[in-house]
Amino acid sequence: MSTPNPTLPFNQASLAGAVETRNWRVMLVGPRIARDARLRRRLSAEYAIDMHDRAREAMAAMREQDHATDIVIAEQVLVDGRGVDFLRDLRIRYPDTVRLLMLDNTDTQVVRDAINEAAVYQVAMTPWQPEQVGLMVKRALESRELARIHRYLSRELKFADSVVHRQNETMRNSLKEVYAFDKLVFASTAMAEVCNLARKAAFTDLPVLIEGETGTGKELMARAIHLFSQRHKLLFMPVNCGTFSDELLQSELFGHRRGAYTGATTDRLGLFQATDGGTVFLDEISEVSPAMQVALLRFLQEGEVRPLGSDRTQHSNVRIIAASNRPLRELVAEGKFRQDLYYRLRGFELRMPPLRERREDIPALVQHMLNKYSGTTGRKTAGIAPEAMARLSAHDFPGNVRELENEVRRMMALAEEGEFITIQHLSPEIAKAWKPLQALRGRDPFELLEGNTLKEKVEALESRLVRDTLDRCHWNHSKAARLLGLSRVGLSNKIRRYYIHRSGNDDDRND
């Protein structure tokens, strides 16, 4: 047996196995072929067989079986007509049935009708040999399975081959323009660090764990990692683990066999097999149950895929990128997430910083979004007023980049063609958040410092500078000390002296 090609979503070995394990039904139509004992023995060893002399009987049997027949082999000369006419009628009524025609001679017109009108899979000449017919049936069923897999990929996953190519190229061009790691729209050190690490992760096959609040761009980061990896020519398939029950999620990822559970009326190819060679993005990985965590751990360790209702194990070469809006380390500590799965997922661990921790990115993002939606909507603005930009930068944006993008689209909808975007175009909550700061205008900023004496004000200013620098460096003590011109010991003394504590639950980064 040949080794399966790990770069394809399916291979010849797995396809042949699928054909052998399915309960296929073959119909023989014609006075001679239906009475051929050697042929019946050859085919009945592998398939369920129906036999009919007349086309009318065969068509009635198809209706009674509710189209359970997978392949029909018909002679050209039937008791009640021509085989090519019967197969042409069969093509109209049951287009999914594979059709084969047995001819006594090489009449050119009959062959042309069979190809053009009946759309037969193959035309064979008599006398037939049972082994020859058996091989022809096997190849026809493999062709049927290929067609089923293609329909699944194109209809269920919405990806035909040409669509995949076009979508990947479109996505690649879009990301190179907007999100090419080193050309990403950002101005903060925090995002530069994340993108530099992501670029290194892209060139490996290690799993990647992306953590961050909702709206920070975790899926966009995952797509960028895929498109800058060696797997970029193959599929990238996202799945939100939080929207499925255990049974449906296992079916979605691993597939199922017909009858595996109520409602499983056909075989289903799971994403791990359909995306073989590509990347699967598991969003909200923190929401999967303990039982599903075990199945994912086994797949990450062995690459094994066992569809629901099947006793056969297959292998798939898929890169996993997972995302969570809750820190998995905390869930592990609480006993809600398997520690071994967590360590398997975090080959590379990326934290997408929320927008409130990188406010310097807001002006660059706003300008990019204005240009983006000007191009797609055909409406152009004259720009955004400095005060409006300042108010946007002062807002916390709990919904992060997604909320900012919706705000920009709203502003563009309110602004007239060629008009400047001003404060009046902002959402009320953003305008209200700025109101307390309006009272600061015209006042000496040193009046805002705590204390009355010079020493108290200097200490208050020093405390604020140390805190702001630590926040800007995400509490990396070495980096903050360099920016402040202090030693690490000196910085630690300042932190203790002014009782400076990091907001939130994250541990300090001392390296």
VENLIN-V387862 format. One record per pair of residues at least 4 apart in sequence whose C-alpha atoms are under 8 Angstrom apart, sorted by the first residue. I is the first residue (numbers start at 1). GAP is how many residues later the second one is. Records with the same first field share a line. If there is no record, write none. Layout:
BEGIN
I->GAP / GAP
END
This chain:
BEGIN
1->12
2->11
3->10
4->7 / 8 / 9 / 10
5->5 / 6
6->270 / 271 / 310 / 311
7->269 / 270 / 271 / 310
8->267 / 268 / 269
9->264 / 265 / 266 / 267 / 268
10->4 / 5 / 263 / 264 / 266
11->4
12->4
13->4
14->4
15->4 / 127 / 130 / 131
16->4 / 126
17->4
18->4 / 127
19->119 / 122 / 123 / 126
20->26
23->24 / 25
24->23 / 24 / 45 / 46
25->22 / 23 / 24 / 25 / 43 / 44 / 45 / 46
26->21 / 22 / 23 / 24 / 43 / 44 / 45 / 46 / 47
27->22 / 23 / 24 / 25 / 42 / 44 / 45 / 46
28->5 / 6 / 21 / 22 / 23 / 24 / 44 / 45 / 46
29->4 / 5 / 22 / 23 / 24 / 25 / 26 / 29 / 43 / 44 / 45 / 46 / 49
30->4 / 22 / 23 / 24 / 25 / 44 / 45 / 46 / 47 / 48 / 49
31->4 / 21 / 22 / 23 / 47 / 48
32->4
33->6 / 41 / 42
34->6 / 17 / 18 / 19
35->5
36->4
37->4
38->4 / 92
39->4 / 90 / 91 / 94
40->4 / 9
41->4
42->4 / 88 / 89 / 92
43->4 / 5 / 6 / 91
44->4 / 5
51->7
52->5 / 6
53->4 / 5 / 25 / 26
54->4 / 24 / 25 / 26
55->4 / 23 / 24 / 25 / 26 / 28 / 31
56->4 / 24
57->4
58->4
59->4 / 31
60->4
61->4
62->4 / 5 / 6 / 7
63->4
65->4
67->27
69->28
70->26 / 27 / 28 / 71
71->26 / 27 / 28 / 29 / 66 / 69 / 70
72->25 / 26 / 27 / 28
73->26 / 27 / 28 / 29
74->9 / 13 / 25 / 26 / 27 / 28
75->7 / 8 / 26 / 27 / 28
76->6 / 7 / 8 / 25 / 26 / 27 / 28
77->4 / 5 / 6
78->4 / 5
81->4 / 5
82->4
83->4 / 18
84->4 / 17 / 26 / 29 / 30 / 34
85->4 / 33
86->4
87->4 / 12 / 31 / 33
88->4 / 26 / 29 / 30 / 31
89->4 / 29
90->4 / 5 / 7 / 28
91->4 / 5 / 6 / 27 / 28
98->22 / 23 / 42 / 43 / 46
99->20 / 21 / 22 / 23
100->20 / 21 / 22 / 23 / 24
101->13 / 19 / 21 / 22 / 23
102->21 / 22 / 23 / 24
103->20 / 21 / 22 / 23
104->21 / 22 / 23
105->20 / 21
106->4 / 5 / 19
107->4
108->4
109->4
110->4
111->4 / 12
112->4 / 5
113->4 / 5
114->4 / 5 / 6 / 9
115->4 / 5
121->19
124->4
128->4 / 5
129->4
130->4
131->4
132->4
133->4
134->4
135->4
136->4
137->4
138->4
139->4
140->4
141->4
142->4
143->4
144->4
145->4
146->4
147->4
148->4
149->4 / 120
150->4 / 10
151->4 / 5
152->4 / 5 / 117
153->4 / 5 / 6 / 7 / 121
154->4 / 5 / 6 / 7
155->4
159->4 / 5
160->4
161->4
162->4
163->4
164->4 / 70 / 71
165->4 / 68
166->4
167->4
168->4 / 59 / 64 / 65
169->4
170->4
171->4
172->4 / 55
173->4
174->4 / 5
175->4 / 5 / 49
176->4 / 7
177->6
178->5 / 6 / 7
179->4 / 5 / 6 / 45
180->4 / 44
181->14 / 15 / 17 / 18 / 43
182->10 / 13 / 14
185->176 / 179 / 180 / 183
186->5 / 6 / 174 / 175 / 178 / 179
187->4 / 5 / 173 / 174 / 177
188->4 / 170 / 171 / 172 / 173
189->4 / 284
190->4 / 163 / 168 / 282 / 283 / 284
191->4 / 161 / 162 / 167
192->4
193->4
194->4 / 156 / 157 / 158
195->4
196->4
197->4 / 153
198->4 / 23 / 27 / 152
199->4 / 26 / 29
200->4
201->4 / 5 / 7 / 24 / 147
202->23 / 24 / 26 / 27
203->25 / 26 / 27
204->25
205->114
206->113 / 114 / 141 / 142
207->112 / 113 / 114 / 115 / 137 / 138 / 139 / 140 / 141
208->112 / 113 / 114 / 137 / 138 / 139 / 140 / 141 / 142
209->112 / 113 / 114 / 115 / 136 / 137 / 138 / 139 / 140 / 141
210->8 / 12 / 111 / 112 / 113 / 114 / 139 / 140 / 141 / 142
211->7 / 112 / 113 / 114 / 115 / 116 / 138 / 139 / 140 / 141
212->4 / 6 / 111 / 112 / 113 / 114 / 115 / 139 / 140 / 141 / 142
213->112 / 113 / 139 / 140 / 141 / 187
214->111 / 185 / 186
215->184 / 185 / 186 / 187 / 188
216->136 / 137 / 138 / 139 / 183 / 184 / 185 / 186
217->4 / 135 / 184 / 185
218->4 / 105 / 134
219->4 / 62 / 64 / 104
220->4
221->4
222->4 / 59 / 99
223->4 / 13
224->4
225->4
226->4 / 5 / 6 / 10 / 53
227->4 / 5 / 6
228->4
231->4 / 46 / 47 / 48
232->46
233->45
234->41 / 43 / 44 / 45
235->40 / 42 / 43 / 44
236->39 / 42 / 43 / 44 / 45
237->34 / 38 / 42 / 43 / 44
238->42 / 43 / 44 / 45
239->41 / 42 / 43 / 44
240->4 / 42 / 43 / 44 / 45
241->8 / 41 / 42 / 43 / 44 / 46 / 47
242->41 / 42 / 43 / 45 / 46
244->4 / 5
245->4
246->4 / 42 / 43 / 46
247->4
248->4
249->4
250->4 / 5 / 42 / 58
251->4 / 5 / 17 / 19 / 56 / 57
252->18 / 19
253->17 / 18 / 19
254->15 / 16 / 17 / 18 / 19 / 51 / 52 / 53 / 54
255->12 / 13 / 14 / 15 / 16 / 51 / 52 / 53
256->4 / 8 / 11 / 12 / 13 / 14 / 51 / 52 / 53 / 54
257->7 / 9 / 10 / 11 / 50 / 51 / 52 / 53
258->6 / 7 / 8 / 9 / 10 / 51
259->4 / 5 / 6 / 7 / 50
260->4 / 48 / 49
261->48
269->4 / 5
270->4 / 37
271->4 / 9
272->4 / 8 / 33 / 44 / 46
273->32 / 42 / 43
275->4 / 5 / 43
276->40 / 41 / 42
277->39 / 40 / 41 / 42
278->39 / 40 / 41
279->39 / 40 / 41 / 42
280->38 / 39 / 40 / 41
281->39 / 40 / 41 / 42
282->38 / 39 / 40 / 41
283->39 / 40 / 41
284->4 / 38 / 39 / 40 / 41
285->37 / 38 / 39
286->38 / 39 / 40 / 42 / 45 / 51
288->4 / 5
289->4
290->4 / 46 / 47 / 48
291->4
292->4
293->4 / 44 / 45 / 48
294->4 / 47
295->4
296->4 / 45
297->4 / 43 / 44 / 47
298->4 / 5 / 6
299->4 / 5 / 6
300->44
302->13
303->12 / 13 / 14 / 15
304->9 / 10 / 11 / 12
305->8 / 9 / 10 / 11
306->4 / 5 / 6 / 7 / 8
307->5 / 6
320->25
321->24
322->23
324->4
326->5
327->4
328->4 / 9 / 14
329->4 / 13
330->4
331->4 / 5 / 6
332->4 / 5 / 6 / 7 / 10
337->4 / 5
338->4
339->4
340->4
341->4
342->4
343->4
353->4 / 5
354->4 / 46
355->4 / 6 / 7 / 41 / 42 / 43 / 45 / 46
356->39 / 40 / 41 / 42 / 44
357->114 / 115
358->4 / 114
359->34 / 35
360->4 / 33
361->4
362->4 / 30 / 31
363->4 / 26 / 30
364->4
365->4
366->4 / 38 / 39 / 42
367->4
368->4
369->4 / 36 / 39
370->4 / 11 / 38 / 42
371->4
372->4
373->4 / 5 / 6 / 36
374->4 / 5 / 6 / 7
375->4 / 5
379->33 / 38 / 39
380->37 / 38
381->31 / 34 / 35 / 36 / 37 / 38 / 39 / 40
382->36 / 37 / 38 / 39
383->36 / 37 / 38
384->4 / 5 / 36 / 37 / 38
385->4 / 35 / 36 / 37 / 38
386->4
387->4 / 35 / 36
388->4 / 33 / 34 / 35 / 38
389->4
390->4
391->4 / 39 / 40 / 42 / 43
392->38
394->39 / 40
395->35 / 38 / 39
397->4 / 6 / 7
398->5
399->4 / 5
400->4
401->4
402->4
403->4
404->4
405->4
406->4
407->4 / 19 / 20
408->4
409->4
410->4
411->4 / 10 / 14 / 15
412->4 / 9
414->11
415->4 / 5 / 6 / 10
421->4
422->4
423->8
426->4 / 5
427->4
428->4
429->4
430->4
431->4
434->4
435->4
436->4
437->4
440->5
443->4
444->4
445->4
446->11
449->8 / 11 / 12
450->6 / 7 / 10
451->5 / 6 / 9
452->4 / 5
453->4
454->4
455->4
456->4
457->4
458->4
459->4
460->4
461->4
462->4
463->4 / 31 / 35 / 37
464->4
465->4
466->4 / 18 / 28 / 29
467->4 / 33
468->4
469->4 / 11 / 14 / 15
470->4 / 5 / 6 / 7 / 10
471->4 / 31
473->4 / 6 / 7
474->35
475->5 / 27 / 33 / 34 / 35
476->4 / 32 / 33 / 34 / 35
477->4 / 11 / 14 / 32 / 33 / 34
478->4 / 10 / 32 / 33
479->4
480->4
481->4 / 5 / 6 / 7 / 10
482->4 / 5
486->4 / 5
487->4
488->4
489->4
490->4
491->4
492->4
493->4
494->4
495->4 / 5 / 6
496->4
502->6
END
